[in-house]
């Protein structure tokens, strides 16, 4: 068993912009259940501070200064999730509401390098036991570019813990102008192509990719894809060099939060052996979103996620007129780039009874959409793992996905797999034509209730819990500890 410092720029329920937040709560909970001592370190955004103050209570455990910035470290237990959070309150994070990374125009905050360098420096000090706490981790587990400098900053310390770095999305790399390294006071030894330099820019993510003892990513297929030129985002050479230290471990689902049999957000609960109340969830959702009634012969189709090109939103825009022409109703939830928001909004305004668009993120509504729709769209151009397709499977909502990354590892096409395995629909090329063909097959199969229910039940009965994946991470931690002490 290990003492683990789990550093993440977001974690549910304190702050969430995507799947990283879910993983940063559910994986630590699963690791805790295996007997480990886990502390989840999160920046003290206003939203996070508000949640711990109002909902969980807090206790100040440390005060320190990093550079000229005063930092207060709060500890808060989340009893229903069996997680202990450490929340870092400081001016770099605690005075700015909204998205942690971008402003209202979806532009990166100009001081992101300074903010997340400070967070990585805090991670380093906690890892080395330099803040007066009687607790030092065996393993520091960092996640994505905002925490990726921490393994580099720990490199060379004789008493450092083992370091593990998880790539949740290689496309987000934390790239900054070359002069930023001077502003952050980074040593010149970091400035070369085998360290943090990346085509003349400072790359935060290379701090994790190069200096961590072990690397993981969030699905087996994505682990292979990022070592190719097509999906390596310019870092495929680095990842091929470190291939023996890279593992692909499929994300899990915190099924205490995502279980249609017990979900408190649903108007009616159901399970794989009795799906009748799923129809009630659909009827309730249609009323809630003010969609047309009386179209039960056609599926209600849903999407939940960031409205960005990665998620294939432009493909959804292209095929929506066809879905509308088929008589389908569509429920969309998420926010993202202004252009894509505007294109979807125009379609929703033209077809108010058939298209519902909610331009925000609403956790409770996400649960009701997942349960209430018949078919879930996830046409991502690339998808390291994806959680929404697993949520939809657990809720008896067959997904239509681009066969890539974690989507390929979890969704098995009804035309390609035996009926005792099939659970959805997939397509191989990220084009409107290929996506449309998969949707057409799905709509045709929906007209066969017995066949459709078999798909639903197959998806609902697969174990997507964190238990297996958490044990795989334990093996990675053991390997990282051996790697740290190796000559």
Rosetta blueprint (number, residue, H / E / L):
1 X L
2 X L
3 X E
4 X E
5 X E
6 X E
7 X E
8 X L
9 X L
10 X L
11 X E
12 X L
13 X L
14 X L
15 X E
16 X L
17 X L
18 X L
19 X H
20 X H
21 X H
22 X H
23 X H
24 X H
25 X H
26 X H
27 X H
28 X H
29 X H
30 X H
31 X H
32 X H
33 X H
34 X L
35 X L
36 X L
37 X E
38 X E
39 X E
40 X E
41 X E
42 X E
43 X E
44 X L
45 X L
46 X H
47 X H
48 X H
49 X H
50 X H
51 X H
52 X H
53 X H
54 X H
55 X H
56 X H
57 X L
58 X L
59 X E
60 X E
61 X E
62 X E
63 X E
64 X E
65 X E
66 X E
67 X L
68 X L
69 X E
70 X E
71 X E
72 X E
73 X E
74 X E
75 X E
76 X E
77 X E
78 X E
79 X H
80 X H
81 X H
82 X L
83 X E
84 X E
85 X E
86 X E
87 X E
88 X E
89 X E
90 X L
91 X H
92 X H
93 X H
94 X H
95 X L
96 X L
97 X L
98 X L
99 X L
100 X L
101 X L
102 X E
103 X L
104 X L
105 X L
106 X L
107 X L
108 X E
109 X L
110 X L
111 X L
112 X H
113 X H
114 X H
115 X H
116 X H
117 X H
118 X H
119 X H
120 X H
121 X H
122 X H
123 X H
124 X H
125 X H
126 X H
127 X H
128 X L
129 X L
130 X L
131 X L
132 X L
133 X L
134 X L
135 X L
136 X L
137 X L
138 X L
139 X E
140 X E
141 X E
142 X E
143 X E
144 X L
145 X H
146 X H
147 X H
148 X L
149 X H
150 X H
151 X H
152 X H
153 X H
154 X H
155 X L
156 X L
157 X L
158 X L
159 X L
160 X L
161 X L
162 X E
163 X E
164 X E
165 X E
166 X E
167 X E
168 X L
169 X L
170 X L
171 X L
172 X L
173 X L
174 X L
175 X E
176 X E
177 X E
178 X L
179 X L
180 X H
181 X H
182 X H
183 X H
184 X L
185 X L
186 X L
187 X L
188 X H
189 X H
190 X H
191 X L
192 X L
193 X L
194 X L
195 X L
196 X L
197 X E
198 X E
199 X L
200 X L
201 X E
202 X E
203 X E
204 X L
205 X H
206 X H
207 X H
208 X H
209 X H
210 X H
211 X H
212 X L
213 X L
214 X E
215 X E
216 X E
217 X E
218 X L
219 X L
220 X H
221 X H
222 X H
223 X H
224 X H
225 X H
226 X L
227 X L
228 X L
229 X L
230 X L
231 X L
232 X L
233 X L
234 X L
235 X L
236 X H
237 X H
238 X H
239 X H
240 X H
241 X H
242 X L
243 X H
244 X H
245 X H
246 X E
247 X E
248 X E
249 X L
250 X L
251 X L
252 X L
253 X L
254 X L
255 X L
256 X L
257 X L
258 X L
259 X L
260 X L
261 X L
262 X L
263 X L
264 X L
265 X L
266 X L
267 X L
268 X L
269 X L
270 X L
271 X E
272 X L
273 X L
274 X E
275 X L
276 X H
277 X H
278 X H
279 X H
280 X H
281 X H
282 X H
283 X H
284 X H
285 X H
286 X H
287 X H
288 X H
289 X L
290 X L
291 X L
292 X L
293 X L
294 X L
295 X L
296 X L
297 X L
298 X L
299 X L
300 X E
301 X E
302 X E
303 X E
304 X E
305 X L
306 X L
307 X E
308 X L
309 X H
310 X H
311 X H
312 X L
313 X H
314 X H
315 X H
316 X H
317 X H
318 X H
319 X H
320 X H
321 X H
322 X H
323 X H
324 X H
325 X H
326 X L
327 X L
328 X L
329 X E
330 X E
331 X E
332 X E
333 X E
334 X L
335 X L
336 X E
337 X L
338 X H
339 X H
340 X H
341 X H
342 X H
343 X H
344 X H
345 X H
346 X H
347 X H
348 X H
349 X H
350 X H
351 X L
352 X L
353 X L
354 X L
355 X E
356 X E
357 X E
358 X E
359 X L
360 X L
361 X L
362 X L
363 X H
364 X H
365 X H
366 X H
367 X H
368 X H
369 X H
370 X H
371 X H
372 X H
373 X L
374 X L
375 X E
376 X E
377 X E
378 X E
379 X L
380 X L
381 X L
382 X L
383 X L
384 X L
385 X L
386 X L
387 X L
388 X H
389 X H
390 X H
391 X H
392 X H
393 X H
394 X H
395 X L
396 X L
397 X L
398 X E
399 X E
400 X E
401 X E
402 X E
403 X L
404 X L
405 X H
406 X H
407 X H
408 X H
409 X H
410 X H
411 X L
412 X L
413 X E
414 X L
415 X L
416 X L
417 X L
418 X L
419 X L
420 X L
421 X L
422 X L
423 X L
424 X E
425 X E
426 X E
427 X E
428 X L
429 X L
430 X L
431 X L
432 X H
433 X H
434 X H
435 X H
436 X H
437 X H
438 X H
439 X H
440 X H
441 X H
442 X H
443 X H
444 X H
445 X H
446 X H
447 X L
448 X L
449 X H
450 X H
451 X H
452 X H
453 X H
454 X H
455 X H
456 X H
457 X H
458 X H
459 X H
460 X H
461 X L
462 X L
463 X L
464 X L
465 X L
466 X L
467 X H
468 X H
469 X H
470 X H
471 X H
472 X H
473 X H
474 X H
475 X H
476 X H
477 X H
478 X H
479 X H
480 X H
481 X H
482 X H
483 X H
484 X H
485 X H
486 X L
487 X L
